[in-house]
Amino acid sequence: MAEHTQTARPSRWLLALYVLLPLWAVAYLFVAGGLVAPEVQPVARTVEGVSAGAAAAPDGSEEVLAILEVVPADARDDRPPRPVTDAMLAQAKAQYDTLCAVCHGPEGRGDGPAGAALNPKPFNFHYRAFQERMPVGATFWVIKHGLGNTPRRSGMPAFGQLPDDQIWALVEYVRRLGR
């Protein structure tokens, strides 16, 4: 007697599942956003004391405000006692290259080799908020007194050993770096 073997065929429901499940998965990934890049909208924000129009891109507003919190209010209004000369600027450049560039970088963008390990990062003098909202007196105070012993606790050392005229020349030099 010959045996007749019948091969089991999958049911129609199982076949439908094998076909429909992958189609559903592909549709979900593309239509519901799985593989489609999400649309990101920049969020506008304003920081009190900084000019209007500050966008979500970093402009230095938070850093300027954090520094201004530790600078005494009366120091912010200080001005150089005499104009900074070209000779003073040349000397300030040499001092910047020796004392400051290792952290702030040669162009003042906060990207110096020693600054990479600091938190907070060294200040970028090209930030719009620095140019527009940081008083020269505050910059003088930060260079003279540093920020290491303040609540900001940055790696910015004090350079109070420098004569005030040289510090004012450094203030003018770093402001020009960012322009």
Sine and cosine of phi, psi and omega as CSV:
sin_phi,cos_phi,sin_psi,cos_psi,sin_omega,cos_omega
0.00,0.00,0.78,-0.63,0.00,-1.00
-1.00,0.03,0.73,-0.68,0.02,-1.00
-1.00,0.05,0.66,-0.75,0.04,-1.00
-0.97,-0.24,0.91,-0.41,-0.01,-1.00
-0.99,-0.12,0.76,-0.65,0.01,-1.00
-0.95,-0.31,0.76,-0.65,0.02,-1.00
-0.99,0.13,0.72,-0.69,0.01,-1.00
-0.97,0.25,0.77,-0.64,0.04,-1.00
-0.97,-0.25,0.62,-0.78,0.03,-1.00
-0.92,0.39,0.50,-0.87,-0.01,-1.00
-0.94,0.34,0.30,-0.95,0.00,-1.00
-0.90,0.45,-0.55,0.84,0.00,-1.00
-0.91,0.40,-0.64,0.77,0.02,-1.00
-0.92,0.39,-0.66,0.75,0.07,-1.00
-0.88,0.47,-0.68,0.74,0.03,-1.00
-0.88,0.47,-0.63,0.77,0.02,-1.00
-0.90,0.43,-0.68,0.73,0.01,-1.00
-0.90,0.44,-0.51,0.86,-0.02,-1.00
-1.00,0.04,-0.71,0.70,-0.11,-0.99
-0.97,0.26,-0.58,0.82,-0.02,-1.00
-0.87,0.49,-0.76,0.65,0.05,-1.00
-0.89,0.46,-0.61,0.79,0.04,-1.00
-0.89,0.45,-0.67,0.75,0.02,-1.00
-0.90,0.44,-0.67,0.74,-0.01,-1.00
-0.89,0.45,-0.70,0.71,0.01,-1.00
-0.90,0.44,-0.70,0.71,0.02,-1.00
-0.88,0.48,-0.67,0.74,0.01,-1.00
-0.88,0.48,-0.73,0.68,-0.05,-1.00
-0.89,0.46,-0.61,0.79,-0.04,-1.00
-1.00,0.03,-0.67,0.74,-0.10,-0.99
-0.99,0.11,-0.68,0.73,-0.08,-1.00
-0.99,0.11,-0.04,1.00,0.11,-0.99
0.96,-0.27,0.11,0.99,-0.02,-1.00
-0.90,0.45,-0.73,0.68,-0.02,-1.00
-0.95,-0.31,-0.04,1.00,0.01,-1.00
-1.00,-0.02,0.75,-0.66,-0.01,-1.00
-0.88,0.48,0.70,-0.71,0.00,-1.00
-0.94,0.35,0.51,-0.86,0.04,-1.00
-0.99,0.11,0.84,-0.54,-0.04,-1.00
-0.94,-0.34,0.81,-0.59,0.03,-1.00
-0.96,-0.29,0.78,-0.63,0.07,-1.00
-0.91,0.42,0.59,-0.81,-0.02,-1.00
-0.96,-0.27,0.85,-0.53,0.04,-1.00
-0.97,0.26,0.58,-0.81,0.03,-1.00
-0.60,-0.80,0.40,-0.92,0.08,-1.00
-0.82,-0.57,0.62,-0.79,0.05,-1.00
-0.90,-0.45,0.81,-0.59,-0.04,-1.00
-0.84,0.54,0.71,-0.70,0.01,-1.00
1.00,0.02,-0.02,1.00,0.01,-1.00
-0.88,-0.48,0.57,-0.82,-0.11,-0.99
-0.82,0.57,0.51,-0.86,-0.01,-1.00
-0.89,0.45,0.41,-0.91,0.04,-1.00
1.00,-0.10,0.12,0.99,0.04,-1.00
-0.92,0.40,0.87,-0.49,-0.05,-1.00
-1.00,-0.08,-0.06,-1.00,-0.03,-1.00
-0.94,0.35,-0.29,0.96,0.05,-1.00
-0.94,0.34,0.56,-0.83,-0.03,-1.00
-0.91,0.42,0.79,-0.61,0.05,-1.00
-0.83,-0.56,0.05,1.00,0.03,-1.00
1.00,0.00,0.05,1.00,-0.06,-1.00
-0.84,0.54,-0.75,0.66,-0.04,-1.00
-0.89,0.45,-0.65,0.76,0.00,-1.00
-0.91,0.42,-0.69,0.72,0.02,-1.00
-0.88,0.47,-0.72,0.70,0.00,-1.00
-0.89,0.45,-0.63,0.78,0.01,-1.00
-0.90,0.43,-0.63,0.78,0.02,-1.00
-0.94,0.34,-0.69,0.72,-0.03,-1.00
-0.89,0.45,-0.42,0.91,0.04,-1.00
-0.91,0.42,-0.47,0.88,-0.05,-1.00
-0.98,-0.19,-0.21,0.98,0.02,-1.00
-1.00,0.10,0.80,-0.60,0.04,-1.00
-0.84,0.55,0.63,-0.78,-0.07,-1.00
-0.85,0.53,-0.63,0.78,-0.03,-1.00
-0.94,0.35,-0.42,0.91,0.01,-1.00
-0.97,0.26,-0.43,0.90,-0.05,-1.00
-0.89,0.45,-0.50,0.86,-0.07,-1.00
-1.00,0.04,-0.04,1.00,-0.01,-1.00
-0.88,0.47,0.53,-0.85,0.03,-1.00
-0.74,-0.67,0.40,-0.92,0.04,-1.00
-0.89,0.45,0.63,-0.77,-0.03,-1.00
-0.93,0.36,-0.39,0.92,0.04,-1.00
-0.55,-0.83,0.36,-0.93,-0.01,-1.00
-0.88,0.47,0.54,-0.84,0.05,-1.00
-0.99,0.13,0.82,-0.58,-0.04,-1.00
-1.00,0.02,0.20,-0.98,0.06,-1.00
-0.88,0.47,-0.61,0.79,0.03,-1.00
-0.90,0.43,-0.64,0.77,0.03,-1.00
-0.91,0.41,-0.62,0.78,0.04,-1.00
-0.91,0.42,-0.62,0.78,0.04,-1.00
-0.89,0.45,-0.67,0.74,0.05,-1.00
-0.92,0.39,-0.61,0.79,0.02,-1.00
-0.90,0.44,-0.62,0.78,0.04,-1.00
-0.87,0.49,-0.71,0.70,0.02,-1.00
-0.88,0.47,-0.65,0.76,0.03,-1.00
-0.92,0.39,-0.66,0.75,0.03,-1.00
-0.87,0.50,-0.73,0.68,-0.01,-1.00
-0.86,0.51,-0.56,0.83,-0.03,-1.00
-1.00,0.09,-0.71,0.70,-0.16,-0.99
-0.99,-0.12,-0.51,0.86,-0.23,-0.97
-0.93,-0.37,-0.59,0.81,-0.14,-0.99
-0.89,0.46,-0.45,0.89,-0.02,-1.00
-0.88,0.48,-0.51,0.86,0.05,-1.00
-0.98,-0.22,-0.74,0.67,-0.10,-1.00
-0.99,0.12,-0.18,0.98,0.00,-1.00
1.00,0.08,0.37,-0.93,-0.08,-1.00
-0.90,0.44,-0.45,0.89,0.00,-1.00
-0.97,-0.25,0.08,1.00,0.04,-1.00
0.98,0.22,0.47,0.88,-0.03,-1.00
-0.99,-0.11,0.15,0.99,0.02,-1.00
0.97,0.25,0.37,0.93,-0.11,-0.99
-0.88,-0.47,0.49,0.87,0.03,-1.00
-0.94,0.35,0.37,-0.93,-0.08,-1.00
-0.89,0.47,-0.61,0.79,0.01,-1.00
-0.97,0.25,-0.42,0.91,-0.02,-1.00
-0.95,0.31,-0.31,0.95,-0.04,-1.00
-0.88,0.47,-0.48,0.88,-0.05,-1.00
-1.00,-0.04,-0.04,1.00,-0.08,-1.00
-1.00,0.01,0.54,-0.84,0.11,-0.99
-0.64,-0.77,0.92,-0.40,0.09,1.00
-0.95,0.31,0.36,-0.93,0.00,-1.00
-0.91,0.41,0.43,-0.90,0.07,-1.00
-0.86,0.52,0.50,-0.87,-0.08,-1.00
-0.93,0.36,0.59,-0.80,0.06,-1.00
-0.99,-0.15,0.92,-0.40,-0.05,-1.00
-0.96,0.28,-0.10,0.99,0.03,-1.00
-1.00,0.03,-0.14,0.99,0.04,-1.00
-0.85,0.53,0.69,-0.73,0.01,-1.00
-0.86,0.50,-0.65,0.76,-0.02,-1.00
-0.89,0.45,-0.56,0.83,0.05,-1.00
-0.90,0.43,-0.72,0.70,-0.03,-1.00
-0.92,0.39,-0.59,0.80,-0.11,-0.99
-1.00,-0.08,-0.54,0.84,-0.19,-0.98
-0.88,-0.48,-0.21,0.98,-0.03,-1.00
-1.00,0.01,0.93,-0.36,0.01,-1.00
-0.90,0.44,0.53,-0.85,0.01,-1.00
-0.88,0.47,-0.55,0.83,0.03,-1.00
-0.89,0.45,-0.59,0.81,0.04,-1.00
-0.93,0.37,-0.65,0.76,0.03,-1.00
-0.90,0.44,-0.67,0.74,0.06,-1.00
-0.85,0.53,-0.73,0.68,-0.04,-1.00
-0.88,0.48,-0.68,0.74,-0.02,-1.00
-0.90,0.44,-0.68,0.73,0.01,-1.00
-0.91,0.42,-0.68,0.73,-0.05,-1.00
-0.94,0.34,-0.69,0.73,-0.13,-0.99
-0.97,-0.23,-0.30,0.96,-0.04,-1.00
0.96,0.30,0.05,-1.00,0.01,-1.00
-0.84,-0.54,0.07,1.00,-0.06,-1.00
-0.91,0.42,-0.56,0.83,-0.03,-1.00
-0.98,-0.22,0.49,0.87,0.03,-1.00
-0.90,-0.44,0.19,-0.98,0.05,-1.00
-0.86,0.51,-0.38,0.92,0.01,-1.00
-0.93,0.36,-0.52,0.86,0.06,-1.00
0.76,0.65,0.79,0.61,0.05,-1.00
-1.00,-0.08,0.05,-1.00,0.02,-1.00
-0.99,0.10,0.11,0.99,-0.03,-1.00
-0.93,0.36,0.93,-0.37,0.00,-1.00
-0.98,0.18,0.26,-0.97,0.08,-1.00
-1.00,0.07,0.68,-0.74,0.08,-1.00
-0.89,-0.46,0.66,0.75,-0.01,-1.00
-0.91,0.42,-0.25,0.97,0.03,-1.00
-0.96,0.29,-0.29,0.96,0.04,-1.00
-0.98,0.22,0.58,-0.81,0.09,-1.00
-0.89,0.46,0.51,-0.86,-0.03,-1.00
-0.82,0.57,-0.64,0.77,0.01,-1.00
-0.86,0.51,-0.63,0.78,0.02,-1.00
-0.94,0.35,-0.58,0.81,0.04,-1.00
-0.92,0.39,-0.67,0.75,0.04,-1.00
-0.89,0.46,-0.60,0.80,0.05,-1.00
-0.91,0.42,-0.63,0.78,0.07,-1.00
-0.90,0.44,-0.63,0.78,0.04,-1.00
-0.85,0.53,-0.76,0.65,-0.01,-1.00
-0.90,0.44,-0.63,0.77,-0.01,-1.00
-0.90,0.45,-0.73,0.68,-0.04,-1.00
-0.93,0.37,-0.51,0.86,0.06,-1.00
-0.92,0.38,-0.61,0.79,0.03,-1.00
-0.94,0.33,-0.51,0.86,0.05,-1.00
-0.84,0.53,-0.62,0.79,-0.08,-1.00
-0.99,0.12,-0.10,0.99,-0.04,-1.00
-1.00,0.08,0.00,0.00,0.00,0.00
